[in-house]
Amino acid sequence: MKQESAETIALQALAWLAGHDELLPVFLGASGASETDLRARATEPEFLGAVLDFLMMDDAWVVEFCDTQGLSYETPMMARVVLPGAEQINWT
């Protein structure tokens, strides 16, 4: 997956989150972002990675998002590994 496609998927996830009145405040609280930040940072690959990180915290969210968008359930993870901040840390 190319970064442009990953960013598009993350933007779809952000729009999906924004449409959930119960879930959006949870994301804002967890990320420390404000609603203004959502608009201002929506083009930042690092922020989009954080959106996908949040989405993938709950399998039910992934399923609902992917079903809504017509995506495979693996797509958010595939998009996440392309965006900055997904590097695996190896302590050994």
Residue, then its C-alpha position, 0 to 999 in steps of 0.5 A: m500500500k502506498q502512503e497516499s492510499a493509507e492517508t485516504i483510508a485514515l481520512q475515511a476513518l476520521a470521518w467515520l469517527a466524527g460521525h459517531d457522537e459517542l465515540l468522537p469524544v473518546f477519541l478526543g480525550a485519548s488523543g488530547a486533540s480538540e475538534t479544531d485540531l481535527r480539521a487542522r491536523a487532518t493532513e498530517p500523516e502522524f495524526l492520521g496514524a493516531v486515528l488508525d491506532f485509536l480505531m484498531m483499539d476495538d475489533a468492533w470499531v474496525v468491523e463497523f468501519c470496514d463494513t461501512q466503507g466496504l473494506s477488508y478488516e485487514t485494511p486499517m492495519m495495512a494502512r497503519v504500517v505505511l504511516p509514520g509512527a508504526e515502526q516496531i521497537n525491538w529492545t534486544 
